[in-house]
């Protein structure tokens, strides 16, 4: 759906657009998958005054170079056509969510305090296997610093904390409300500040029982901070489910994110992964990133036009009447993926899906460990460094981390999110769509497959014919190898039987 309304005149703006007109916005996590889409949507669909982007030097690049690199992405092509000079609205702020005071200079802090109207706190470490000390520094301590900054802001209208639908995954039923934990976030922060890293890891394992990883546990603690420290702040929490490529805006299927189901899709499509551990009948709580962003933007607006006794929480998940199962995701991805294979694949695209841990381990050994060992042996023989066993160890580690989310059954309520949608005018619904009840999953997965191929794998659509031919060659080679193995096994079995029979 295209944005059919102009934002050139304030008189013609919708309610949500008018809310953002002339506003100054502070974004953390703006260099991440979600943050990039937030920034693009604000600049293209709303007449904002300034976007302050918290960013740190990385890999030898200063903050200004990093911002320039962000805007080179195809994600911003549509914005570039509409507003070629949009970059002057983006102001980079040097800082880091893991540092005291966010690492922001006194001058920049004063500027933010005096001018910012809206805060989107989307920064987080999303690595599931992150050390607790690092996850605490960014996800919890960083949130506390953000709240302190917001409390000093003189013109603050609303502050949106981007959490995750799985922050409270230590329970099967997750409502749009706060939950209590064994130790409050403040008490855990005191432990984090007082003990060494080794002790923290040991204590953390006990405190985080019920959570599968440090990411979800520290996001829960961040929510606890919001609960206790936003009595005087116009705060909102949005909890997205697993965020996937764009559905509509600014282009269909865009992503730069290898995490979650997208990473598994890439692995299967590239011929790297041939077995997946998934409970196919469980619900797949997947949401498009552009819909997620629209719900975030609308929640900030809604916080200023309605009175709330406590911080509103929005679970942005699939709706009850349009649930999506892992079985459907796999079927659609397989159906559409076979038509547009990637040119960079290393083997024939074939994958076994199982919900049996024993069967998964056996197939992993046969399909991945044995071939990887053989390939590494060949690499050693020709004088090259072996690498396939290391690659598959990393893939296995990643697979073990995400299995929790495909095997556990969760029930989410989303009444607040549904109400948020119902309260919008028709014009705002057209510009900020996030209704999951009418989402076309088949078309969406088709676009996701194509977009992942084009934008993440950097594989142009023009290479599809060559990729199809490559797959045919791999198919012949694959089944030649498979049948050869079957023949060898049959011969060995027959030889064994003959020896036993001849005794």
C-alpha positions in Angstrom: 0.0 0.0 0.0 1.4 3.3 -1.0 1.3 6.4 1.2 -1.3 8.4 -0.8 -1.5 11.4 1.4 0.9 14.4 1.2 2.4 15.9 4.3 3.3 19.2 2.6 0.5 21.2 4.3 -0.4 20.8 7.9 -4.0 21.5 7.0 -4.2 18.2 5.1 -2.3 16.1 7.6 -4.0 13.3 9.5 -4.2 13.2 13.3 -1.1 11.1 13.7 0.9 13.2 11.1 -0.2 16.4 12.8 1.1 15.0 16.1 4.6 14.6 14.6 4.6 17.9 12.7 7.5 20.0 13.7 8.6 17.6 16.5 12.1 16.7 17.5 12.7 13.0 18.1 15.4 11.1 19.8 16.0 7.5 18.7 18.3 4.8 20.2 19.0 1.8 18.1 18.6 3.8 14.9 21.3 1.8 13.2 19.5 -1.5 13.8 16.9 -3.3 11.7 13.9 -1.8 13.5 15.5 1.6 14.0 16.2 2.1 10.3 12.6 1.6 9.4 11.4 3.9 12.2 13.6 6.7 10.9 12.6 6.1 7.2 8.9 6.1 8.0 9.1 9.3 10.1 11.1 11.2 7.4 8.9 10.0 4.5 5.4 10.2 6.1 5.7 12.9 8.8 6.9 16.4 8.7 9.3 16.1 11.6 11.7 18.9 12.5 14.8 16.9 13.7 15.7 13.3 14.4 18.5 12.9 16.9 20.2 9.6 16.4 22.3 8.0 19.2 25.2 6.3 17.5 28.7 5.2 18.4 32.0 4.8 16.5 32.3 1.3 15.1 34.9 -0.6 13.1 37.0 2.5 12.5 34.1 4.6 11.2 33.0 7.8 13.0 29.4 8.5 13.7 28.9 10.7 10.6 30.3 8.1 8.3 28.1 5.5 9.8 25.0 7.7 9.3 26.0 8.2 5.6 26.4 4.5 5.2 22.9 3.9 6.6 21.3 6.2 4.1 23.0 4.5 1.1 20.7 1.5 1.7 17.9 0.8 -0.9 15.5 1.2 2.0 15.8 5.0 1.6 15.4 5.2 -2.2 11.8 6.1 -2.0 12.5 8.8 0.6 15.4 10.1 -1.6 13.0 10.5 -4.5 10.5 12.4 -2.5 12.8 14.5 -0.3 16.4 14.6 -1.8 17.6 16.8 1.1 16.1 14.7 3.9 19.6 14.2 5.5 19.6 17.7 7.0 16.9 16.6 9.4 19.1 13.9 11.0 21.5 14.9 13.7 24.0 12.3 14.9 24.6 12.2 18.7 27.8 10.4 19.8 27.0 7.9 22.6 26.5 4.3 23.7 23.7 2.8 25.7 26.2 0.7 27.7 27.9 3.7 29.2 27.0 5.9 32.1 24.9 8.9 31.0 24.7 7.1 27.6 28.2 8.4 26.9 26.6 11.7 25.7 28.6 14.9 26.0 27.2 17.7 28.3 26.6 19.9 25.3 24.6 17.2 23.4 22.7 16.3 26.6 21.6 19.9 27.1 20.5 20.1 23.5 18.4 17.0 23.9 16.9 18.1 27.2 15.8 21.4 25.7 14.4 20.3 22.3 13.3 16.6 22.2 9.5 15.9 22.2 9.4 12.2 21.5 11.8 9.3 22.4 11.9 5.9 20.8 14.2 3.6 22.8 14.8 0.7 20.4 18.5 0.0 21.3 19.2 -3.5 22.6 21.6 -6.4 22.2 19.5 -9.0 20.5 22.1 -11.8 20.7 20.5 -14.7 22.5 23.9 -16.0 23.8 25.2 -12.7 25.0 27.1 -12.6 28.3 24.8 -11.4 31.1 27.2 -8.5 31.9 26.9 -7.1 28.4 23.1 -7.7 28.1 22.7 -6.0 31.5 24.8 -3.0 30.5 22.8 -2.3 27.3 19.3 -3.7 27.9 18.8 -2.7 31.6 21.4 -0.1 32.6 20.9 1.6 29.2 17.1 1.8 29.8 17.7 3.3 33.3 19.9 6.0 31.7 17.2 6.7 29.0 14.6 7.2 31.7 16.9 9.6 33.6 17.4 11.6 30.4 13.6 11.6 29.6 12.9 12.9 33.2 15.1 15.9 32.4 13.5 16.7 29.1 11.5 19.9 29.2 9.2 19.3 26.2 8.7 15.5 26.4 5.3 14.3 25.0 5.9 10.6 24.9 8.5 7.9 25.3 8.2 4.5 23.7 10.2 1.6 25.0 10.5 -1.2 22.5 10.5 -4.5 24.3 9.7 -8.0 23.0 6.6 -10.3 23.2 9.0 -12.8 24.8 10.2 -10.7 27.7 7.9 -12.8 29.9 8.4 -16.1 28.2 8.9 -17.7 31.6 5.1 -18.1 31.5 2.7 -19.5 28.8 0.0 -16.8 29.0 1.2 -13.3 28.3 -1.2 -10.4 28.8 -0.7 -6.7 28.1 0.4 -5.9 31.7 3.4 -5.8 34.0 4.7 -8.9 35.8 6.7 -9.3 38.9 10.0 -11.1 39.2 12.1 -12.8 41.9 14.3 -9.8 42.2 13.4 -6.3 40.9 15.5 -4.7 38.2 17.0 -2.3 40.7 18.2 -5.1 42.9 19.7 -7.0 40.0 21.4 -3.8 38.8 23.0 -3.4 42.3 24.3 -7.0 41.9 25.6 -6.1 38.4 27.4 -3.0 39.7 29.0 -4.7 42.8 30.2 -8.1 41.6 32.7 -9.3 39.1 31.6 -10.7 35.7 32.2 -14.3 36.7 30.1 -14.0 39.8 27.4 -12.2 37.9 27.2 -15.0 35.3 26.8 -17.6 38.1 24.2 -15.6 40.0 22.4 -14.7 36.8 21.9 -18.4 35.9 19.9 -18.8 39.1 18.0 -15.6 38.8 17.0 -16.1 35.2 15.6 -19.6 35.6 12.6 -19.9 33.3 14.0 -17.6 30.6 15.9 -19.3 27.8 18.6 -16.6 27.3 20.0 -13.4 28.6 18.2 -11.4 26.0 14.7 -12.2 27.1 15.6 -12.0 30.8 17.2 -8.5 30.6 14.3 -7.3 28.5 12.0 -8.4 31.3 14.2 -6.4 33.8 14.0 -3.4 31.5 10.2 -3.6 31.7 10.4 -3.7 35.5 12.3 -0.4 35.4 9.6 1.1 33.2 7.0 -0.1 35.8 8.7 1.4 38.8 10.3 4.5 37.3 7.8 6.1 34.9 5.1 7.3 37.3 6.0 10.8 36.2 6.7 10.0 32.5 4.4 9.6 29.5 5.8 6.1 28.7 4.6 3.3 26.5 5.8 -0.3 26.0 5.4 -2.0 22.7 6.2 -5.7 22.6 6.7 -7.0 19.1 6.8 -10.7 18.3 9.5 -12.1 16.0 10.1 -9.2 13.5 10.5 -10.2 9.8 11.0 -8.2 6.6 8.7 -5.4 5.4 5.3 -6.2 4.1 4.6 -3.0 2.2 6.7 0.0 3.0 8.8 1.4 1.6 9.5 -1.7 -0.4 8.2 -5.2 0.0 10.5 -7.9 1.5 13.3 -5.6 2.6 15.6 -6.8 5.4 19.2 -6.5 6.6 18.6 -8.9 9.5 19.9 -12.5 9.6 18.4 -13.4 12.9 15.5 -15.8 13.6 13.5 -17.5 10.8 15.1 -15.4 8.2 18.5 -16.8 9.1 17.2 -20.3 8.9 15.6 -19.6 5.5 18.9 -18.3 4.2 20.7 -21.3 5.5 18.3 -23.7 3.9 18.3 -21.8 0.6 22.1 -21.6 0.5 22.3 -25.4 0.9 24.0 -25.1 4.3 21.1 -26.4 6.4 19.4 -29.7 5.7 17.5 -30.4 8.9 15.5 -28.1 11.2 14.1 -28.8 14.7 10.6 -27.2 14.6 7.3 -28.1 16.1 5.2 -27.4 13.0 1.8 -27.2 14.7 2.8 -24.4 17.1 1.9 -20.8 16.3 4.5 -18.8 14.6 4.3 -15.3 16.2 5.8 -13.4 13.2 5.2 -9.7 12.4 6.4 -7.5 9.5 8.8 -4.8 10.5 6.9 -1.9 8.8 3.6 -2.9 10.6 5.6 -3.1 13.9 7.0 0.4 13.3 3.6 1.8 12.5 2.2 0.5 15.8 5.1 2.1 17.6 4.5 5.5 16.0 0.8 5.3 16.7 1.3 4.3 20.3 3.4 7.5 20.9 0.6 9.6 19.5 -2.1 7.7 21.4 -0.2 8.3 24.7 -0.6 12.0 24.4 -4.3 12.1 23.4 -5.6 9.7 26.1 -5.2 9.6 29.9 -3.7 6.5 31.4 -3.4 5.6 35.1 -0.4 3.4 34.3 2.0 2.8 31.4 0.1 1.2 28.5 1.5 -2.0 27.1 0.9 -3.3 23.5 1.6 -6.9 22.5 2.1 -6.7 18.8 1.5 -10.3 17.7 -0.6 -12.3 15.3 -4.3 -11.9 15.9 -6.6 -14.7 17.1 -8.5 -15.0 13.9 -5.4 -14.9 11.6 -3.0 -17.2 13.4 -0.1 -18.6 11.5 1.6 -21.9 12.2 5.2 -23.0 11.6 3.9 -25.6 9.2 2.5 -22.8 7.0 5.6 -20.8 7.2 7.7 -23.8 6.1 5.3 -24.7 3.3 5.1 -21.2 1.9 8.8 -20.6 2.2 9.6 -23.9 0.5 7.0 -23.4 -2.3 8.2 -19.9 -3.1 11.9 -20.5 -2.4 12.2 -23.3 -4.9 11.2 -20.9 -7.7 13.9 -18.3 -6.9 17.0 -20.2 -5.5 20.1 -18.2 -4.6 23.0 -18.3 -7.0 25.5 -18.5 -4.1 24.1 -21.8 -2.9 26.7 -24.5 -2.1 24.4 -27.5 -2.5 21.0 -28.7 -3.5 18.1 -27.2 -1.4 16.7 -30.1 0.6 15.6 -30.0 4.2 14.1 -32.4 6.7 11.8 -31.0 9.4 11.4 -32.8 12.7 10.1 -32.1 16.2 12.0 -35.1 17.7 15.2 -34.2 19.4 16.7 -37.6 19.0 15.9 -37.7 15.3 17.2 -34.2 14.8 20.5 -35.1 16.5 20.9 -38.2 14.3 20.0 -36.3 11.1 22.3 -33.4 12.1 25.2 -35.9 12.4 24.5 -37.5 9.1 23.6 -34.4 7.0 26.0 -31.9 8.5 28.7 -33.3 10.8 29.8 -36.1 8.5 29.9 -34.0 5.3 31.6 -31.1 7.1 34.3 -33.4 8.4 34.8 -34.8 4.9 35.0 -31.3 3.3 37.5 -30.2 6.0 39.6 -33.3 5.3 39.7 -32.3 1.6 40.7 -28.8 2.5 43.5 -30.0 4.6 44.8 -32.3 1.8 45.0 -29.3 -0.6 46.8 -27.1 2.0 43.8 -24.9 3.0 42.4 -24.1 6.4 39.5 -26.3 7.4 36.4 -24.3 8.2 33.2 -26.3 7.7 33.1 -28.0 11.1 33.4 -24.5 12.7 30.6 -23.2 10.5 28.3 -26.1 11.5 29.1 -25.7 15.1 28.0 -22.1 15.0 24.8 -23.0 13.1 24.1 -25.8 15.6 24.5 -23.4 18.5 22.1 -20.9 16.8 19.6 -23.7 16.2 19.8 -24.8 19.8 19.1 -21.2 20.9 15.9 -20.6 18.8 14.3 -24.0 19.3 12.7 -22.7 22.5 10.5 -20.3 20.5 9.4 -22.9 18.0 8.6 -25.6 20.6 6.9 -23.7 23.4 3.2 -22.8 23.2 2.3 -19.2 24.2 -1.0 -17.5 24.4 -0.8 -13.7 23.9 -3.6 -11.2 24.4 -3.5 -8.1 22.2 -6.6 -6.2 23.2 -4.8 -2.9 23.6 -3.2 -3.2 20.2 -6.5 -4.0 18.6 -8.1 -1.0 20.3 -5.2 1.2 19.1 -6.1 0.2 15.5 -9.9 0.6 16.0 -9.4 4.2 17.3 -7.5 5.4 14.1 -9.3 7.3 11.4 -9.5 5.7 7.9 -6.8 8.1 6.6 -4.4 7.2 9.4 -5.1 3.5 8.9 -4.1 4.0 5.2 -0.8 5.7 6.2 0.1 3.7 9.3 -1.2 0.1 8.6 -0.6 -2.5 11.3 -3.8 -4.6 11.3 -2.7 -8.3 11.4 -6.3 -9.6 11.0 -6.3 -9.3 7.2 -2.6 -10.0 6.7 -2.0 -12.2 3.6 0.5 -14.7 4.8 1.0 -16.5 1.5 1.9 -13.2 -0.4 3.9 -12.0 2.5 6.2 -15.0 2.6 6.5 -14.9 -1.1 7.7 -11.3 -0.8 9.9 -12.2 2.1 11.7 -15.0 0.2 12.3 -12.7 -2.8 13.3 -9.7 -0.6 15.7 -11.8 1.5 17.3 -13.1 -1.7 17.7 -9.6 -3.2 18.4 -7.3 -0.2 20.1 -9.6 2.3 21.9 -12.1 0.0 22.6 -9.4 -2.6 21.4 -11.7 -5.3 19.8 -9.8 -8.2 16.6 -11.1 -9.8 18.5 -11.3 -13.1 20.4 -14.3 -11.6 17.3 -16.5 -11.1 17.7 -18.4 -14.4 21.3 -19.2 -13.7 20.5 -20.2 -10.1 17.8 -22.6 -11.3 20.3 -24.3 -13.6 22.8 -24.5 -10.8 20.1 -26.2 -8.6 19.5 -28.7 -11.3 23.2 -29.6 -11.4 23.3 -29.8 -7.6 20.2 -32.0 -7.7 21.8 -34.6 -10.0 24.9 -34.6 -7.9 23.0 -34.8 -4.6 21.0 -37.8 -5.7 24.0 -39.5 -7.2 25.8 -39.2 -3.9 22.7 -40.3 -1.9 22.1 -43.4 -4.1 25.8 -44.3 -4.1 25.7 -44.2 -0.3 22.5 -46.4 -0.3 24.2 -48.8 -2.7 27.3 -49.1 -0.4 25.1 -49.6 2.6 23.0 -52.2 0.8 26.2 -54.0 -0.3 27.6 -54.0 3.2 24.3 -55.2 4.7 24.1 -58.0 2.0 27.7 -59.0 2.7 27.0 -59.2 6.4 23.8 -61.3 5.8 25.7 -63.6 3.5 28.4 -64.2 6.0 25.9 -64.9 8.8 23.9 -67.2 6.4 27.1 -69.2 5.4 28.0 -70.1 9.0 
